[in-house]
Amino acid sequence: MAFSPFPLFSFLFRLSTIILAAFTGKPKYTSVFLFGNSYADTGNYVILESPVLSVITIDQPPYGMTFFHHPTGRCSDGRLVIDFICEALGLPFLPPSLAHNASFSKGANFAVTGATALDLAFYEANNITTVPPVNSSLSVQLGWFDALKPSLCSTARQCKELFKNALFIVGEIGGDDIIYLAAYGVSLEEIKETYVPKIVKNISMAVEKLINEGVRTVVVPGDIPTGCTPAKLTLYASPNKTDYDPRTGCLENFNHLSKYRNTKLRVEVEGLRRKYSHVRIIYADYYTPVNQFATEPAHFGFSNGAITACCGGGGPYNFNASAVCGLPNATACKDPSTYVSWDGVHLTEATNRYIATSWLYGPYAHPPILSY
């Protein structure tokens, strides 16, 4: 009988989660700075959009129900991957960089829900109208970082000393670019050939800019298997059974695109490593763990599977674009920890914990964040 790695992998994941919770040693990093999208946003989108939107769904219950017990601007029922990383480092949760009267002495979170790797001006110049008019792209976030620096360090030398001991995370970002392009009707093949190289290059340029600022450790996350998200499975449902992975039920065309993008990103990371051999550049794998959760969800405690949302408005995958989580006609499950997907797009706290553990201790960060 063939050996299945999943029970052992699940045990090791749970064991390392216990280790994560018990981590009390001296932190390797004195601060954390993060750039990205909704997978890491701790409140910037709500701050940006509150003056112009009457209802922001992620700022409504049941968001935050598991850990904070109220919405915090996080796209989850509780903590995000970045929250677990900060806990493991003995650091406070990162405040959103746009927060007033926040202390950024231990780091800042520049991520914004819906943020793109490519600039809004690029999409406007190409008449791609599905991109929300929120100026929060990766280059904009880097601008916010530049504006914050004088409050952190007064000279270039001081900044380099500070950033040398800080952990920087650039991503996940670029996934929303693909969402907006697909919604506009751009084929996945054109996205792959024309836009993925631009997305990857912008991420690489951001990492390079930070390295030139004195940063010595950068984490670069890849993309999840987007064909496994309830939103994609609902919006791009196919009558052709061959379009679905028979093991997971995920849409293979979107997963192939995610894998392609991740491969290109890893090649870029390798190039940066060769160019900057004195810098620790970590590729963080979102795809493999989430794909494994979809393949054998019960082995990881996800008894309600990986392709059905905990919070939603019904349908085969509990995702309904007119009744998304946070609206009155959507409801949440009783136990989000039994689901991989929280709202059809984002992950539950339980999923985020697993992923954070795999990045901190391995095996899904190369090298692991807490390896010395």
C-alpha positions in Angstrom: 0.0 0.0 0.0 1.4 3.4 -0.9 2.5 5.7 1.9 0.4 8.8 2.4 2.3 11.8 3.8 -0.7 13.7 4.9 -1.3 12.3 8.4 2.4 12.8 9.3 2.3 16.3 7.7 -0.8 17.2 9.7 0.8 16.0 12.9 4.0 18.0 12.2 1.9 21.1 11.4 0.0 20.8 14.7 3.2 20.2 16.6 4.8 23.2 15.1 1.7 25.3 15.9 2.2 24.4 19.6 5.9 25.4 19.3 4.8 28.7 17.7 2.5 29.5 20.6 5.3 28.7 23.1 8.0 30.7 21.4 9.5 33.0 24.0 13.1 33.3 22.9 14.7 36.6 21.9 13.2 37.7 18.6 15.5 37.7 15.7 13.8 40.7 14.2 13.1 44.0 16.0 10.3 45.2 13.7 8.2 44.1 10.7 7.2 46.1 7.6 4.7 44.6 5.2 3.3 45.5 1.7 0.5 43.6 0.1 -3.3 43.2 -0.4 -6.2 41.8 1.5 -4.4 38.7 2.7 -2.3 41.0 4.9 -4.4 44.2 5.4 -5.0 45.1 9.0 -7.2 48.1 8.4 -5.8 50.4 5.7 -8.7 49.8 3.3 -11.3 50.7 5.9 -9.4 53.9 6.7 -9.1 54.8 3.1 -12.7 54.0 2.1 -14.7 55.0 5.2 -15.1 58.6 4.0 -16.6 57.5 0.6 -18.4 54.2 1.2 -21.5 54.0 3.4 -21.0 50.2 3.9 -17.7 48.3 3.9 -18.5 44.6 4.1 -15.2 43.7 5.8 -16.0 46.3 8.5 -19.2 44.4 9.4 -19.8 41.4 11.6 -19.1 38.5 11.4 -15.6 39.6 10.3 -13.3 39.2 13.3 -15.7 36.8 15.1 -13.1 34.2 16.2 -10.3 36.1 17.8 -11.0 39.9 18.1 -14.8 39.4 18.4 -15.4 42.4 16.3 -14.4 43.6 12.8 -10.8 45.0 12.6 -10.4 45.6 8.8 -9.0 42.1 8.4 -10.5 39.9 5.7 -10.9 36.9 8.0 -12.8 35.6 11.0 -9.7 36.3 13.1 -5.9 36.6 12.7 -4.0 36.7 9.5 -0.7 35.1 8.6 1.1 38.3 9.5 -0.5 38.3 13.0 0.9 34.9 13.7 4.3 35.8 12.4 4.4 38.9 14.7 3.2 36.8 17.7 6.0 34.3 17.0 8.6 37.1 16.9 7.3 38.5 20.2 6.1 41.7 18.5 2.7 43.5 18.6 0.3 43.2 15.8 1.2 45.6 13.0 -0.8 48.8 12.9 -2.1 49.9 9.5 0.2 52.5 8.2 -2.7 55.0 7.6 -3.8 54.8 11.3 -3.7 58.0 13.2 -1.8 58.2 16.5 -0.4 54.7 16.0 3.1 53.7 17.1 5.3 52.4 14.3 8.4 51.7 16.4 7.9 47.9 15.9 6.8 48.1 12.3 4.0 49.1 10.0 1.5 47.4 7.7 1.1 49.1 4.3 -1.1 46.4 2.7 -4.5 47.4 1.4 -7.4 45.2 0.4 -7.7 45.1 -3.4 -4.2 46.6 -3.9 -2.5 45.8 -7.2 1.1 45.2 -8.2 0.6 47.4 -11.3 -0.3 51.1 -10.9 -3.8 52.4 -11.2 -2.5 54.7 -13.9 -1.4 51.7 -16.0 -4.9 50.3 -16.0 -6.5 53.7 -16.7 -4.1 54.2 -19.6 -5.2 50.9 -21.0 -8.9 51.6 -20.4 -9.3 48.6 -18.1 -12.2 49.8 -16.0 -12.7 46.9 -13.6 -9.9 48.1 -11.3 -11.4 50.1 -8.4 -10.2 53.7 -8.3 -8.3 53.3 -5.1 -4.7 54.5 -5.3 -3.1 51.8 -3.2 -0.8 49.9 -5.6 2.6 48.5 -4.6 4.4 51.6 -5.7 2.0 53.8 -3.7 2.6 51.7 -0.6 6.4 52.1 -1.1 5.7 55.9 -1.2 3.9 55.6 2.2 7.0 53.8 3.5 9.2 56.6 2.3 7.0 59.1 4.0 7.1 57.2 7.3 10.9 56.8 7.4 11.7 60.2 8.9 9.7 59.3 11.9 11.7 56.1 12.3 15.2 57.2 11.6 16.9 60.5 11.0 19.8 59.6 8.8 20.5 57.0 6.1 22.9 55.3 8.4 20.3 55.0 11.2 17.8 53.7 8.7 20.1 51.0 7.4 20.8 49.9 10.9 17.1 49.8 11.7 16.2 47.9 8.5 19.1 45.5 8.9 17.3 44.0 11.9 13.8 44.2 10.5 11.7 41.6 8.7 10.2 42.9 5.4 7.4 41.2 3.6 6.5 42.1 0.0 3.2 40.3 -0.9 1.0 38.6 -1.4 0.3 41.1 -4.2 -0.6 40.6 -7.9 -3.6 38.4 -7.3 -6.0 41.3 -7.5 -4.5 42.4 -10.8 -5.4 39.0 -12.3 -8.9 39.2 -10.7 -9.6 42.6 -12.3 -8.1 41.6 -15.7 -10.2 38.4 -15.8 -13.3 40.3 -14.9 -12.6 42.7 -17.8 -12.6 39.8 -20.1 -8.8 39.4 -20.7 -8.1 35.7 -21.4 -6.1 33.7 -19.0 -3.5 33.1 -21.8 -3.1 36.8 -22.4 -2.8 37.4 -18.6 -0.1 34.8 -18.5 1.9 36.1 -21.5 1.4 39.8 -21.1 0.6 40.8 -17.6 2.2 38.2 -15.3 5.8 39.3 -16.4 4.9 42.9 -15.5 3.4 41.9 -12.2 6.5 39.8 -11.2 8.9 42.6 -12.4 7.1 45.2 -10.2 7.4 42.9 -7.2 11.1 42.4 -8.0 11.7 46.1 -8.3 10.1 46.7 -5.0 12.3 44.1 -3.3 15.3 45.7 -4.9 14.4 49.2 -3.8 14.1 47.9 -0.2 17.5 46.1 -0.4 19.0 49.4 -1.5 17.5 51.0 1.6 19.5 48.6 3.8 17.0 45.8 4.2 18.7 42.4 4.8 15.7 40.0 5.1 12.8 40.0 2.7 9.9 37.5 2.5 8.3 37.3 -1.0 5.0 35.3 -0.9 3.6 33.6 -3.9 -0.1 33.1 -4.9 -2.7 30.6 -3.6 -4.3 28.1 -5.9 -7.0 30.5 -7.0 -9.0 27.9 -8.8 -9.9 26.5 -5.4 -11.5 29.7 -4.1 -15.3 29.5 -3.8 -15.6 32.9 -5.6 -13.7 31.6 -8.7 -15.6 28.3 -8.6 -18.9 30.2 -8.6 -18.1 33.0 -11.0 -16.3 30.8 -13.6 -18.3 27.6 -13.2 -18.0 25.3 -16.2 -20.3 22.6 -17.5 -17.3 20.7 -18.6 -16.1 18.2 -15.9 -12.6 18.1 -17.4 -12.1 21.7 -16.4 -12.0 20.6 -12.7 -9.2 18.8 -10.8 -10.8 15.4 -10.0 -9.0 15.2 -6.6 -9.9 18.7 -5.3 -12.8 20.0 -7.4 -10.8 23.1 -8.2 -10.7 24.9 -11.5 -7.5 23.8 -13.2 -7.1 26.7 -15.6 -6.9 29.2 -12.7 -4.6 26.9 -10.8 -2.3 26.5 -13.7 -2.1 30.3 -14.0 -1.3 30.6 -10.3 1.5 28.0 -10.6 2.9 29.8 -13.6 3.0 33.1 -11.8 4.6 31.4 -8.8 7.3 29.8 -11.0 8.1 33.1 -12.6 8.3 34.8 -9.2 10.6 32.1 -7.8 12.9 32.6 -10.8 13.0 36.3 -10.1 13.7 35.6 -6.4 16.6 33.4 -7.5 18.0 36.1 -9.7 17.8 38.6 -6.8 19.6 36.1 -4.5 22.5 35.9 -7.0 22.7 39.6 -7.3 22.4 40.4 -3.6 24.1 37.4 -1.9 24.4 39.3 1.4 20.6 39.5 1.6 18.3 36.8 2.9 15.4 36.6 0.4 12.8 34.1 1.4 10.2 32.7 -1.0 7.0 31.9 0.9 4.8 29.3 -0.6 1.0 29.8 -0.4 0.2 27.4 -3.1 1.4 24.1 -1.8 -0.2 24.1 1.6 -3.6 25.4 0.4 -3.5 22.8 -2.4 -2.9 20.1 0.1 -5.8 21.3 2.3 -8.0 21.0 -0.8 -6.6 17.5 -1.6 -7.0 16.1 1.9 -9.0 18.6 4.0 -9.9 16.1 6.8 -6.3 15.4 7.5 -5.9 19.0 8.6 -9.1 19.3 10.6 -11.0 21.0 7.8 -14.1 18.8 8.1 -16.2 21.1 6.0 -13.6 21.2 3.2 -11.6 23.7 1.2 -13.9 24.9 -1.5 -16.9 26.0 0.4 -17.0 29.3 2.3 -17.8 29.6 5.9 -19.5 32.9 5.5 -21.6 33.6 2.4 -25.0 33.9 0.8 -25.6 30.4 -0.4 -25.0 28.4 -3.6 -22.9 25.3 -4.2 -19.8 26.9 -2.7 -21.6 29.3 -0.3 -20.5 32.3 -2.4 -23.0 34.7 -3.9 -21.8 37.9 -5.4 -25.0 39.7 -4.4 -24.9 38.4 -0.8 -21.3 38.5 0.2 -20.1 38.1 3.8 -20.8 41.2 5.8 -24.1 41.9 4.1 -27.4 41.2 6.0 -28.4 38.4 3.6 -25.2 36.4 4.3 -24.6 34.1 7.3 -21.5 32.6 8.9 -20.9 29.0 9.9 -20.7 28.2 13.6 -17.1 26.9 13.6 -14.8 28.6 11.0 -11.9 26.4 12.0 -13.5 23.5 10.1 -13.3 25.5 6.8 -10.3 26.6 4.7 -12.1 29.5 3.1 -13.7 32.3 5.2 -15.7 34.4 2.7 -15.0 32.7 -0.6 -11.9 34.7 -1.3 -9.9 34.9 1.9 -8.8 32.3 4.4 -10.0 31.4 7.9 -7.8 32.1 10.9 -7.2 28.3 11.2 -5.8 28.2 7.7 -3.7 31.3 8.3 -2.2 29.7 11.4 -1.1 26.6 9.5 0.5 28.7 6.7 2.2 31.0 9.2 3.7 28.0 11.0 4.9 26.5 7.7 6.7 29.8 6.8 8.2 30.3 10.2 9.6 26.8 10.7 9.2 25.2 7.3 8.6 23.4 5.0 6.9 26.1 2.9 9.3 29.0 3.2 12.7 28.7 1.5 14.5 29.2 3.8 12.1 29.2 6.9 11.8 32.7 8.5 13.1 31.4 11.9 16.0 29.4 10.6 19.4 30.8 11.4 
